[in-house]
Amino acid sequence: MAVTSDLPYEINDADNHFNEPPDCFERYIDPSKKDLAIRAVTAPDGKRMQLFAGKPSKFLSSKDDQVTFSETELVAMLGDTKDARRGSSSMQERGEKDLRVVPGMLLNRLNPLKDLSDAERAAFVADFREKSEAFGNRDLRLTLMTEQGIDKSIMYPAAAHDIEYEFADNIEALYANIRAFNRWMHEEVGFVVENRMWLPPYIALADPDLAVKELETVLELGAPMIQTKSGHAHGGRDNPYGGRSPADPIYDRFWSIANEAGIRLAVHLGGTDYQKYGADWSENPHAVFGDFDAFQWMTYWGDRPAMELTSALILHNFFGRFPNMHVVLSEQGTVWLPYTLRKMDHAFMMGRKAKWSETGRLDRRPSQIFREHFVVAPFPEENVERVVAEIGIEPIVFGSDFPHGEGLAFPSKYVDAQLSSFSDEQQRLIMRDNLEKFLTGS
């Protein structure tokens, strides 16, 4: 089943994904810190899992999987990695995860398997399983992008989404693995590949000095974009389960360097510790994502971190101090956005003070600041017409979430399915031109 596009222009995609090899951390981490590396291992029960500095995940594992391994079990799982060589992992080493999910299988109206016969469904699954090697292969991915009609794409490797959550209380391990991750990204793929694939190196704000060091490193290597976590920043070494505003002046040196360099900021859906607020609502504040109930998922996953990050950057006068910064919000949807902009504008019109502004005021409405400094990708099945009516079309960009199960198998089909009420010019703004402007600064 061919992956094709019949649009009269190529697509720019603000939410795409590139699979990193599971051994990239142990291959690229500073040898003196190899014991801190994220490792993919086989557990005693035969299951494949990741260890974070020797500990199981705190994000995806259920309560039953929160186990402590003996030294003997750890040695058996980790093996001897002293002489590990750099090189791409095989499909077998990457595991079977990519083959269990095909793009779009978790969607409703845009599900590509919908209305297919059994034979057609089998052919579709076989086709994408055959293409799955391209999900983590630079050259094959460029070819697949061309087949899909995609020109430029922001591609998020998976590990960055949860690394800060996993290492909240281990700052040394956090930055050692971030350095390894960004090093892999640069050496084996590239921060920008043929001006088409844009992979943003990840930087945590847990330690302002180490954040500056990593920023200067990736800038020297030519990164035009960086990624930070959604929601509040890490609370620092002395308060690992607390938080700070990303606009806090403690980060001014970091953002001054970024602002002067004119780089872009990417923020993607990922693990946060927002479930800690559940203690006020009869919920378990230590619950991991895999065990979230409906209230926890609705309240602490996705929307609230995006709302608070956006509000903090605007109402804490981030853009008044760093006017060259521009932000893309990927895989966080837009349902929350009209409400957030209305509430910020209301606070502004009531004369509420803006923190870290010398005058105590913003120089223009928050909604205007948002339109000038943000772009945001709706989820594939969200009502785009509704959000555009509220905030305008300029900040809206296309995001496929490919190749995830809730992503779009055929990106160009999004136009007829979700943008049919818009003019051809407006469709092109969403599908290409708005993100082109963001990426190039034109």
LOLO-504687 format. One record per residue (C-alpha): x, y, z. Coordinates in nm, 2 decimals. Layout:
<recs>
- X;Y;Z
- X;Y;Z
...
</recs>
This chain:
<recs>
- X;Y;Z
- 0.00;0.00;0.00
- 0.18;0.31;-0.12
- 0.22;0.62;0.10
- 0.16;0.91;-0.13
- 0.05;1.27;-0.14
- -0.16;1.44;-0.40
- -0.12;1.80;-0.26
- 0.02;2.07;-0.49
- 0.29;2.14;-0.23
- 0.50;1.96;0.02
- 0.40;1.93;0.38
- 0.59;2.06;0.68
- 0.53;1.85;0.99
- 0.57;1.98;1.35
- 0.53;1.65;1.53
- 0.71;1.35;1.39
- 0.92;1.08;1.56
- 1.25;0.91;1.51
- 1.34;0.60;1.69
- 1.68;0.61;1.87
- 1.86;0.28;1.92
- 1.82;0.16;2.28
- 2.19;0.13;2.33
- 2.27;0.49;2.23
- 2.31;0.60;2.59
- 2.56;0.33;2.69
- 2.76;0.38;2.36
- 2.78;0.76;2.39
- 2.79;0.82;2.76
- 3.12;0.94;2.92
- 3.30;0.62;3.00
- 3.36;0.74;3.36
- 2.98;0.75;3.40
- 2.88;0.43;3.23
- 2.71;0.29;3.54
- 2.46;0.58;3.51
- 2.36;0.50;3.15
- 2.01;0.41;3.04
- 2.02;0.05;2.93
- 1.78;-0.18;2.75
- 1.79;-0.52;2.92
- 1.61;-0.85;2.95
- 1.46;-0.89;3.30
- 1.47;-1.23;3.48
- 1.11;-1.30;3.36
- 1.22;-1.26;3.00
- 1.06;-0.92;2.94
- 1.25;-0.64;2.77
- 1.28;-0.33;2.98
- 1.49;-0.02;3.04
- 1.70;0.05;3.35
- 1.78;0.40;3.45
- 2.11;0.41;3.63
- 2.03;0.05;3.73
- 1.67;0.12;3.84
- 1.35;0.03;3.66
- 1.13;0.30;3.50
- 0.92;0.52;3.73
- 0.71;0.63;3.44
- 0.56;0.33;3.25
- 0.58;0.04;3.49
- 0.28;-0.06;3.69
- 0.30;-0.11;4.06
- 0.36;-0.48;4.02
- 0.67;-0.40;3.81
- 0.83;-0.17;4.06
- 1.09;-0.42;4.17
- 1.44;-0.41;4.31
- 1.69;-0.63;4.15
- 1.98;-0.81;4.33
- 2.34;-0.75;4.23
- 2.35;-1.09;4.06
- 2.04;-1.01;3.86
- 2.17;-0.67;3.76
- 2.50;-0.82;3.64
- 2.30;-1.08;3.44
- 2.09;-0.81;3.28
- 2.36;-0.55;3.22
- 2.64;-0.78;3.12
- 2.99;-0.66;3.04
- 2.96;-0.33;2.85
- 3.32;-0.21;2.88
- 3.40;-0.28;2.52
- 3.07;-0.18;2.36
- 3.13;-0.05;2.02
- 2.95;0.24;1.85
- 2.72;0.14;1.57
- 2.36;0.12;1.47
- 2.14;-0.14;1.64
- 1.97;-0.40;1.44
- 1.60;-0.43;1.42
- 1.62;-0.73;1.65
- 1.81;-0.53;1.91
- 1.55;-0.25;1.89
- 1.29;-0.51;1.99
- 0.95;-0.58;1.85
- 0.77;-0.27;1.99
- 0.77;-0.10;1.65
- 0.60;-0.40;1.49
- 0.31;-0.42;1.74
- 0.17;-0.07;1.65
- 0.10;0.07;1.30
- 0.04;0.44;1.23
- -0.32;0.55;1.29
- -0.45;0.23;1.45
- -0.57;0.41;1.76
- -0.75;0.69;1.58
- -1.13;0.70;1.52
- -1.24;0.88;1.21
- -0.89;0.89;1.05
- -0.81;0.53;1.13
- -0.65;0.39;0.81
- -0.77;0.04;0.89
- -1.14;0.15;0.90
- -1.36;-0.01;0.64
- -1.08;-0.23;0.51
- -1.14;-0.59;0.43
- -0.94;-0.85;0.62
- -0.70;-0.89;0.33
- -0.66;-0.51;0.28
- -0.60;-0.47;0.66
- -0.33;-0.74;0.65
- -0.17;-0.58;0.35
- -0.16;-0.24;0.52
- 0.00;-0.38;0.84
- 0.25;-0.57;0.63
- 0.34;-0.26;0.44
- 0.41;-0.05;0.74
- 0.60;-0.32;0.92
- 0.82;-0.34;0.61
- 0.87;0.04;0.64
- 0.94;0.03;1.01
- 1.32;0.01;0.96
- 1.29;0.37;0.83
- 1.16;0.49;1.16
- 1.51;0.48;1.30
- 1.72;0.51;0.99
- 1.81;0.85;0.86
- 1.85;0.78;0.49
- 1.55;0.55;0.47
- 1.35;0.81;0.66
- 1.43;1.08;0.41
- 1.30;0.85;0.13
- 0.98;0.78;0.33
- 0.93;1.15;0.39
- 0.94;1.20;0.02
- 0.69;0.93;-0.04
- 0.46;1.09;0.22
- 0.49;1.43;0.05
- 0.68;1.58;0.35
- 0.95;1.84;0.30
- 1.05;1.94;0.65
- 0.97;1.77;0.98
- 1.06;1.82;1.34
- 1.15;1.48;1.46
- 1.14;1.39;1.83
- 1.34;1.08;1.95
- 1.14;0.91;2.22
- 1.39;0.91;2.51
- 1.37;1.29;2.56
- 1.01;1.28;2.66
- 1.06;1.11;2.99
- 1.43;1.13;3.07
- 1.39;1.42;3.32
- 1.11;1.24;3.50
- 1.32;0.93;3.54
- 1.62;1.11;3.67
- 1.45;1.38;3.88
- 1.65;1.29;4.19
- 1.98;1.20;4.01
- 2.11;1.52;3.85
- 2.45;1.36;3.76
- 2.28;1.08;3.57
- 2.03;1.32;3.41
- 2.30;1.53;3.25
- 2.53;1.24;3.17
- 2.25;1.07;2.97
- 2.14;1.40;2.81
- 2.50;1.45;2.69
- 2.51;1.09;2.55
- 2.17;1.13;2.39
- 2.26;1.46;2.22
- 2.59;1.32;2.11
- 2.42;1.02;1.95
- 2.18;1.26;1.78
- 2.45;1.47;1.63
- 2.70;1.20;1.53
- 2.46;0.94;1.39
- 2.17;1.14;1.25
- 2.23;1.52;1.27
- 2.05;1.81;1.43
- 1.94;1.91;1.08
- 1.95;1.66;0.79
- 1.95;1.81;0.44
- 1.74;2.10;0.57
- 1.45;1.85;0.60
- 1.48;1.65;0.93
- 1.51;1.87;1.24
- 1.60;1.68;1.56
- 1.61;1.92;1.86
- 1.87;1.82;2.12
- 1.72;1.80;2.47
- 1.83;2.02;2.76
- 1.71;2.00;3.12
- 1.70;2.31;3.34
- 1.76;2.12;3.66
- 2.11;2.27;3.70
- 2.14;2.62;3.54
- 2.52;2.59;3.50
- 2.50;2.25;3.34
- 2.22;2.36;3.12
- 2.43;2.65;2.99
- 2.72;2.41;2.93
- 2.50;2.17;2.72
- 2.34;2.47;2.54
- 2.69;2.60;2.44
- 2.79;2.25;2.33
- 2.50;2.20;2.10
- 2.51;2.55;1.96
- 2.88;2.50;1.87
- 2.77;2.18;1.69
- 2.52;2.38;1.49
- 2.19;2.31;1.65
- 1.92;2.56;1.54
- 1.66;2.43;1.79
- 1.65;2.28;2.14
- 1.39;2.09;2.33
- 1.29;2.14;2.70
- 1.02;1.96;2.90
- 0.65;2.07;2.92
- 0.52;2.21;3.24
- 0.73;2.37;3.51
- 1.10;2.33;3.51
- 1.29;2.11;3.76
- 1.31;2.24;4.11
- 1.69;2.21;4.13
- 1.93;1.98;4.33
- 1.79;2.09;4.66
- 1.42;2.05;4.56
- 1.41;1.77;4.30
- 1.03;1.72;4.33
- 0.95;2.09;4.33
- 0.96;2.32;4.04
- 1.05;2.66;3.89
- 0.91;2.87;3.61
- 1.12;2.83;3.30
- 1.12;3.21;3.29
- 1.27;3.24;3.64
- 1.57;3.48;3.63
- 1.79;3.19;3.76
- 1.79;3.09;3.39
- 1.86;3.43;3.24
- 2.21;3.34;3.13
- 2.08;3.03;2.95
- 1.80;3.21;2.77
- 2.02;3.51;2.69
- 2.26;3.28;2.50
- 1.96;3.11;2.33
- 1.80;3.45;2.25
- 2.12;3.59;2.10
- 2.17;3.28;1.89
- 1.82;3.30;1.75
- 1.74;2.93;1.80
- 1.40;2.79;1.83
- 1.25;2.61;2.13
- 1.05;2.29;2.09
- 0.83;2.14;2.36
- 0.67;1.80;2.33
- 0.43;1.60;2.54
- 0.61;1.40;2.80
- 0.64;1.28;3.16
- 0.60;1.53;3.44
- 0.55;1.50;3.81
- 0.21;1.68;3.81
- 0.05;1.38;3.97
- 0.20;1.50;4.30
- -0.09;1.75;4.31
- -0.33;1.45;4.34
- -0.27;1.45;4.71
- -0.52;1.73;4.74
- -0.78;1.52;4.56
- -0.77;1.19;4.73
- -0.54;1.05;4.46
- -0.20;0.88;4.49
- 0.06;1.15;4.44
- 0.32;0.89;4.36
- 0.13;0.71;4.09
- 0.32;0.64;3.77
- 0.17;0.71;3.43
- 0.09;0.35;3.35
- -0.14;0.34;3.66
- -0.32;0.68;3.61
- -0.69;0.66;3.66
- -0.93;0.88;3.46
- -0.90;1.18;3.69
- -0.52;1.17;3.70
- -0.50;1.13;3.32
- -0.74;1.41;3.25
- -0.59;1.65;3.51
- -0.22;1.59;3.50
- -0.13;1.45;3.16
- -0.08;1.69;2.87
- -0.32;1.99;2.89
- -0.23;2.13;3.23
- 0.15;2.12;3.18
- 0.10;2.29;2.84
- -0.14;2.56;2.98
- 0.09;2.64;3.27
- 0.41;2.65;3.05
- 0.25;2.88;2.80
- 0.10;3.11;3.07
- 0.43;3.13;3.26
- 0.63;3.22;2.95
- 0.39;3.50;2.86
- 0.29;3.63;3.20
- 0.64;3.60;3.35
- 0.76;3.84;3.07
- 0.98;3.58;2.91
- 0.93;3.73;2.56
- 0.97;4.08;2.69
- 1.32;3.98;2.81
- 1.40;3.74;2.53
- 1.22;3.87;2.22
- 1.40;3.64;1.97
- 1.27;3.33;2.12
- 0.99;3.13;1.94
- 0.82;2.81;2.06
- 0.66;2.52;1.90
- 0.42;2.31;2.10
- 0.40;1.95;1.96
- 0.17;1.67;2.06
- -0.01;1.88;2.32
- -0.32;1.96;2.12
- -0.52;2.28;2.12
- -0.84;2.21;2.32
- -0.69;2.41;2.61
- -0.57;2.70;2.41
- -0.87;2.93;2.35
- -0.96;2.92;2.72
- -0.60;2.99;2.83
- -0.56;3.29;2.60
- -0.90;3.43;2.71
- -0.80;3.40;3.08
- -0.46;3.56;3.02
- -0.61;3.85;2.83
- -0.86;3.90;3.11
- -0.59;3.91;3.37
- -0.40;4.17;3.15
- -0.71;4.39;3.10
- -0.78;4.38;3.48
- -0.43;4.52;3.54
- -0.29;4.22;3.71
- 0.09;4.24;3.73
- 0.33;4.05;3.51
- 0.61;3.89;3.71
- 0.97;3.99;3.61
- 0.85;4.29;3.42
- 1.02;4.62;3.52
- 0.70;4.80;3.48
- 0.48;4.52;3.62
- 0.29;4.52;3.29
- 0.32;4.35;2.96
- 0.34;4.58;2.66
- 0.06;4.40;2.47
- -0.21;4.15;2.51
- -0.11;3.80;2.60
- -0.30;3.66;2.30
- -0.10;3.88;2.07
- 0.23;3.77;2.23
- 0.12;3.41;2.18
- 0.04;3.47;1.81
- 0.38;3.63;1.76
- 0.59;3.37;1.94
- 0.42;3.04;1.93
- 0.31;2.78;1.68
- 0.10;2.48;1.80
- -0.01;2.15;1.63
- -0.36;2.02;1.69
- -0.41;1.66;1.76
- -0.51;1.47;1.43
- -0.88;1.45;1.52
- -0.93;1.78;1.69
- -1.17;2.05;1.56
- -0.93;2.29;1.38
- -1.20;2.52;1.27
- -1.30;2.59;1.63
- -0.95;2.68;1.75
- -0.87;2.89;1.44
- -1.20;3.09;1.50
- -1.07;3.17;1.85
- -0.70;3.24;1.81
- -0.64;3.29;1.43
- -0.47;3.08;1.18
- -0.11;3.20;1.21
- -0.01;2.99;1.51
- -0.16;2.66;1.37
- 0.07;2.41;1.22
- 0.03;2.05;1.11
- 0.15;1.76;1.32
- 0.12;1.40;1.21
- 0.25;1.22;1.52
- 0.39;0.96;1.27
- 0.45;0.67;1.32
- 0.26;0.64;1.65
- -0.06;0.45;1.68
- -0.25;0.78;1.73
- -0.07;0.94;1.44
- -0.15;0.98;1.07
- -0.05;0.71;0.83
- -0.12;0.93;0.53
- -0.04;1.29;0.63
- -0.19;1.45;0.31
- -0.53;1.30;0.39
- -0.56;1.54;0.68
- -0.65;1.82;0.45
- -0.98;1.67;0.32
- -1.06;1.51;0.66
- -1.00;1.81;0.89
- -0.94;2.13;0.68
- -1.21;2.11;0.41
- -1.39;2.42;0.54
- -1.07;2.63;0.49
- -0.96;2.80;0.17
- -0.67;2.65;-0.03
- -0.45;2.94;0.10
- -0.55;2.87;0.46
- -0.49;2.50;0.41
- -0.14;2.57;0.29
- -0.07;2.80;0.58
- -0.15;2.51;0.82
- 0.01;2.23;0.62
- 0.33;2.41;0.52
- 0.38;2.79;0.54
- 0.33;2.86;0.91
- 0.59;2.60;1.02
- 0.82;2.71;0.73
- 0.82;3.06;0.88
- 0.89;2.93;1.23
- 1.18;2.71;1.12
- 1.35;2.96;0.89
- 1.25;3.29;1.06
- 1.13;3.42;0.73
</recs>
